Amino acid sequence: MSLFLAIDAGGTKTRCLLADENHILARAVTGSVKLMRVGEAEASARLRAMLTEVSATTGIDLKDVTRTCIGLAGLSIDAVREWAEREHRDAVGGDLLLAGDEEIALDSAFRGGPGILIIAGTGSNVVGRAADGAMYHAGGWGPALGDEGSGFWIGQEALRAGFWAHDRNVATTLLTEIGEFWGTKTLGEIVEMANDRLGPDLPALAPIVARCADAGDELATAVLERAGVELAEQVALVALKMKESGGKRKVDAAYTGSVLEHISLVRSAMIAALRTSSPNVKVIEGAVDSLEGALWRAREAGK
């Protein structure tokens, strides 16, 4: 019996599953293992604990695994690739496939075929794959350079909107709600938190902004709608690149990530903007599960 291990190393959490040819045998979750976020020691400890949990749940020695597919960001960085290879070699048997996190999400939606994937969670990225396998990208440059429409972007823009409103005596609940979430008592403490050199957890503010919008806050609504429009612009750019390279005119797009999955206002704004800018793009309903794409890759590689 062949055994397959799939791992999706996301920005805020890492998920894995162990499966055979037909069934999923166990799942486990841990925190982020991205070296840029938590450091190598913490990443290794979390990964090993997660793998130990999967092994204990099934009673299967992971050295008996046939093939593993790990999807993670930063594979172009030698230290990231070397870390993943070393951790796999130490804890798991069989072959290893390393793929970008966007690649496994694409495979979850399109099983190796053409399409566009929109990622909007902690960060954001849009990637398209043509029928000939050529890849086209827009965004994904990190919070300091882009990540438009992401949880980070929403948190940052909500703070900016809140202080813009404060300076102009415009009504909004954004700063009040953010202050309560952060446990601050004054505007000065919010400013201190927002400008902390270690960086506040801005993506965690996205649900707070959504809650304000649901309660009728116009500024919060505007921030979320702009997030959707920003994402639509990235999608339109990728669709144009694919078309100019000889790709088909009609193209399906799938999405993944906490922002697009859980904040309907961002999703609906993106889809509405695409109807105008890129009517050839059809957004598939329902978020894709990147982990399923990693499992598909692991299984297909041996066929």
Buried (B, 14 or more C-beta within 10 A) or exposed (E): EBBBBBBBBBBBBBBBBBBBEEEBBBBBEBBBBBBBBBEBEBBBBBBBEBBEBBBEEEEBEBEEBBBBBBBBBBBEEEEBBEBBEEBBEEBBBBBBBBBBBBBBBBBBBBEEEBBBBBBBBBBBBBBBBBEEEBBBBBBBBBBEEBBBBBBBBBBBBBBEBBBBBBEEEEEBBBBEBBBEBBEBEEEEEBEEBBEEEEEBBBBBBBBBBBBBBBEEBBBBBBBBBBBBBBBBBBBBBBBBBBBEEEBEEEBBBBBBBBBBBBBBBBBEBBBEBBEEBBEBBBBBEEBBBBBBBBBBBBBBEEE
